[in-house]
């Protein structure tokens, strides 16, 4: 009750300041809004922990409640001014995600990773595309289009259904201190999904050109999508190299330097129209595998990531747009249900391979529900690619991503609990289940995976 009372008091104070500062400078209002959001999110995170849901869900819901979509204690222009901080938070989390991926571990589990990624991408893409096309005559965004235009709509929906969120995966791993093979395998799958979806999106635009009506698709956006993917990864490698060289000079304030690098990545992404999450992911991967400072960076990111979760998820929650659910909720629920069912059966199919552990085949789909940054970026590109109906398509996709963003952390936590890898006393077997029955000593150390293992620590 004390925490709820604190939230109410903060809301009242912010409502008063919101009215008093209505005509003030944007920078001052944005700073005030940021302070309020972070204070309220801290309280919301504690409330979430006490009711045994992820803290980041508390951050998201507090941000959404205070944002323009609901109570409007934070204005849209203030959120826009704070976007660079959200991008910096995203970059810092993605840097931690990339730093968790090592070549030795990827090589050891490459067969299982390929199988899992194929199931997680191909099944949602095929199922959502076919069902969306079959019901497209009644789908509001496609009802007045020709059959080939409706096929293009279905292909884009299927592509975006295959996207995942390494950022949410990393945040949940950090919050629950889950570093076992199950969690690491899911992180690898989400990264591979996002890379595959970027390529698939470009191919879908190329295929759509001869299908749709004349002028219905801007083919140049396919090149933009490809350049955004390749450019982000290339810039990320350069950032990782420069950061590694600077760290090698003996700088002791590593955490501060990583925060500065995240802010710089945010500005680079904005200037070059690239994706900050992909840049930071590539930079973290480079540091972990091609720099002597990889372990040092990984250690420091564990401390620096905590405030990054707070900033990123709170501002992301404030920017959530779920208004379309009021009109499109039957279609949103249909597409979300199709995605979840196809993810489950995709991983069950992957589990037929002996290199995939039974627990990953059974429970891994719960860890792949979340969607975030890259999916939103592709939705924006889809709007530009299809000028006639792209806005309606983006509205539908953003509503779906918003639901996935809220439900995903809860599902991921449940997956970790079932796999025995959740921290905070929630796991029951110390990660033994994720190792497919290997002894608890190996699970605790994260080393040595049996015949059915997926992930090995180098």
N, C-alpha and C positions, 0 to 999 in steps of 0.2 A: 504493500500500500504506500510505503514511503516513496518508492521509486515512481509510482504513478502520480503521486502528489507533486513530486519534483517536475515531472513532465508537464503537468497542468500549469504549474507556476511559470515554467519557462515559456509555455505557449502564450500565457496572458501577457508576460513582459514583452515578448516578441510582437504580439498583436498591437500593443501600445506603441512600441518603437516603429512598427511598420507604418502606422498612421502618421506619427510625428515626422518621420523622415521621408514622407512621400515625395517631396519636392527637392530632396537633397541630391548631391552629386552621385553619379553611378558608382564610382570607386568606393565612396564611403558606405553607401548602402550595401554593396556587395561584400565588403569586409564585415559589416555588422551581420549580414545574413550568414556568412561563413561561420562566424563565431557562434551564432545561435544554433546553426545546424549541427556543428561538432559537439557542442554541449548536450543538445537534445539527443544526439545519436549515442553518445557515451551512456546516457541514462537508458536509452532504448536497447542498447546492446546488453546492458546488465539485466534488464527485464527479460530479454530473450534468453539469456543464459539461465535465469532462474526458472523459466518455463520449459527448459531443455530443448530449445531450438537454436540454430546457429546465430551467433552474434551478428554476422553480416546480414542476416535477414532482418534483424532489428534495425540495423543501419539503413537498409533499403526502405523499410516501412516508415521509419521516421522521416526520411527524406521525401518519400512520396506524400506523406500526410501534410508536411509543411510546404510542399512545392506548389507550383501553379495549377496542377491538376486537381487539387483538393482544397486545403485551407487557404492557399495563396499567401502564406506568411513570407514566402520568398518569391520574388517576381521573376518573370522569364528573362528580362534583360540582366538581372543580377546573376542568374545561372549562366547566361552566355558569357558574362565577364569572368566567371569562375571556371570556365571550361578548361582553361590551360592547366589548372590544378587537378581537375579530374583526369586529364590526359597524363599528367605527371604521375599521379597515383597509379593509373593503369600501367604506365611504363615501368614503375618500380616493381609492381607485382609480376608483370611479364618478364622482367629481368630475373626475378627469383625463379620463375617457371623455367626459363631457359637454362639457368644454372643447375637445375636438378637433372637435366638430361645429359648423360655422358655417353660417349661413343661406345665404350666398353659394354655398358649395360644394353644399349640399343642393338649392338651386334649379337650379344648373347640371346636376346629375346626377339630377334628380327622376324622370325617366322610367325610367332604368335602375334607380334605387333601388326604385321601385314594382314594376318587373318582377321584380327579384331577390327582393324581400321576398315577393311573391305566390308565386313558385316555392318559396321556402324555408318558407313557412307552409302553403300549400294542399296541396302534394304530400305532406308527412309526415302532415298531418291526415287527408287522404282515405285514403291507403294504409294507415296504421296502424289507423285506425278500421275500415275494411272487413275487413282481414285479422284483426284482433283479434276482431271480431264473428263472423267465419266460424269461428274456432277456439275461441270462447268456451265451448262445451259441455265442452271439455277443459281450459280455463284454470282453475287451482286456485281463484282468487278469485271465479270466476263459475259454476263447474260446477253448483251447485245452485239457480241463480236462473232466473227466467223469461226468455224471449227479449228482452222489452223492458228488463228490468233489465240483461241482458248488453249490450244496445245502449248503455245509459248508461255502463257500464264502458268499452266500446270508444271512445265519444266522448271521455271524459276522457283515456284513454290517447293518443288521437290529438291532443288539444289540447296535452298536455304534451310530446308528441314534437316539436311545432313551436317550443318554447322554445329560446332560445340563451343566450349568456353574454357580454355586453359587457365584464364584468370580466376574464375570461380573455383576451379579445381585446386589451384595453388593456394588460394585463400582458405579453403576448407582444410587442406592438408596442414597449413600453418596453424589454424585455429584449434584443430583437434590433435596436433602433433602426430599426424599420420605419415610415417616415412617408410612403411612396409612395401612389399612388392605389389600388393593389390593397388594401393594408391598411386604408386609410381607408374604402374602399367596404364592406369586410366589417364594419368597426365600425358604419357606418351601418345596414347590414342587420341586425346583431344587436340594435341598439337598437330598430329598427322591429319586428323579430320579437317582442321582449318586450312592447312596447306592444300589438301586435295580439293576442298570446296572452292578455293580460289581458282584453281585450274579448271574445275568443272564449270564454274560460272562463266568463265571466258569461252569455253567450248559451247555452252548452251546459247550464248549470245550469237556466236558464229553460226550455229545450226538454225537459230530462229530467223536469221535474215532471209533465207529463201522461203521460209514457211509463212511469215506474216504478211499482211497487206502492205503495199508500197508506202514507205515513209513511216511505218509503225515502229521501227526499231532504228536506233542510231548505232551503227556498227562500230563507230569510233570508241564507244564506251567499253567494248571488249578489249581494245588495246589499252585503255585506261586501267581496267581491272588487272590485266596482266602486268602492266608497268608498276601499278601500285604494289602488287605482290612481290615481284622481283626487285623493284626499287627499295621497298621496305627492308627486305632481307639483306640486300647489298649494303645499304646504309647502316643497318644493324651490325654487320660484320666489321665495317670500318669503325663504328663507335666502339665496339668491343675491343678491337685492336688498340685504338688510341687510349681507351680506359685502362687496358692491361699494361700498356707501356708506361702510363703515368703512375699507376699503382706500383710498378716495379721500381720506381725511383725512391720508394721508401716512405710514401705518404702514410701517416699513421691514422688520420681521421678518415678512415675508409667509408664509414657510414655516411658522413657528411658529403663526401665526394660522390657516392652513389645517388644521393638525393639530388645533388646538383646535376648529375648526368641524366637523371630522370626528367628534370625540368628542361634541360637542354634538348633531350629527345622530343619532348612535347613541342618545343618551338620549331625544331627541325621538321617534324611531321607536319606542323601547320604551314610552314613556309613552302614545303615541297609537295603538299597534298598527299602525304603518305599516311600509313597506319601506325600510330605510336606503339601499339601492342606488339606488332610484328617486328618493328625495329628493335625494341627492347628484348624480345624473345631471341632474336638472332644474336644480339650482343651478349646476352647471358649464356647462350650456348657456346659462343666463341670463347668467352672467359673460362667456362667450365672445362673446355676440351683442348684449347690451344694456348692457354696462358698459365704461367706458374702461379698466378694469384687466384685460381679458381676456388680453392678451398677457403681462402680468406674472404673472398667475395660472398660465397655461400653462407658463411658464418655470420657475416655482418648483415646480410639481407634478412636473416631471421629476426633481427632486432628492428631494422628499418621498415620492414613490411607491415608491422602492426599499425602505425599511423597511416600508412598508405591504404590499408583496408578501410579505415575509418573515413578518410577523405573520399576515396573513389566510390565506395558503395553508397555513402550518404548523398553525394552529388548525383550519382547515377539514379538513385531512388527519386530524388527531387525532379529529375528530368523524365521520369517514366510517363508515358502517354497511354493510358488505358481507356480513354474515352470511347474509342471505337468498339469496345466490348459491348456497349449498350445496344448497338445496332448489329454487330457482326458476331455476337457471342456463339450462336450455333455453329458457324463456320470455323471460328477460332477453336472451339472445343473439338470439332471433327478433325481438323488438321493436327491439333496437338495430340489427340488420341491416336491417330494414325502414326504419327512420329514415334510416340512412346511404344506402341505395340511393335512397330517395325524394328526399333532399336533392340527390344527384348529378343525378338526372334532372330535378328541379325547376329547378336552375340551368342545365342544358343547354337546357331549354325557354326559360328567360329569355334565354339566349344567342342565340336566334333573332331577337331585336330588335337592330337595328343599333347602338343606344346602349350595349349591353353588350359589353365587350371579350371576345375569345375566351379570354384567360387566366382571366378571372373565370368564364366559363361552364364551362371545363374543370376548374379547380383550386379555385374558390371554395368548393365543398362541404366541402373539407378544413378550411376555417377556421370552419365552422359546427357542428362536432361538439360542442364543449364546452357544458355546462349547469352552472348554479350557483344563486345566491341566489333569483331570482324563481321559477324552476321549483320549488325546494324549498318556497317560501312557498305556491305554488299547490297542491302536493301536500298540505300541511298543511290547506289550506282544503278540499280534496277529502275528506280524512278527516272533517272536521266536517260536510260537506254530505251525506255518505252514511254514517250511523251504523252501518248493518248490515254493510257490507263495506268501509268507508273505511279501516280500519286495515290490512287486507290489501292494499288498493290502494296505500296510501302506502308500505308495505314494498317492494312491487314497483318502484314509481317511484323511490324513494330508491336502491335497488340499481342501477337503470339510470343515474340521474344520477351515482352514484359512479363507474361505469365510464366514462361520458362525461367526467367531470372529470379522470380519470387519462389517458385516451387523447387527449382534445382538444388539450392543448398540443403533443403530438408531431405530431399531424395539422396543426395550425396552422403549426408551424415548417416542416413539409414543404411546405405551400402557399406560404409566403413564399420558401422556397428555389427552388421551381419558378418563381415569379413574378419572381425576381431581386431581391427586396426585403429579404432577410434580411441583417442586419448581421453583425458578427464575421467578415467575410471570406467568408460563405457564399453571398451573392448573386453571380451571374455577369454580369449585364448592368446592374447599377445601377438596376433598376426599369424598363428599357426594355420588357420583355415585358408588364408590367402596363399599359403605355400602348398596347398593340395595335400596336407597331411604330413609335412616334414616336421621334425621335432621343434620344440619351442626354442631351443638355443639358437638354431639357425634363424628363426623368425625374429628373435630379439635383436640379433646383430645385423639382420638384413642381408646376410651372406649365405650362399649355397642354396640353390633351388633344385628340387628333385626333378625327376623325369617329366613331371607335368608342369614345371615352373615356367614363368613368363619373364620375370625380371631378376637380374642378378646385379648386386652391387659390385663395382670394380674393386 
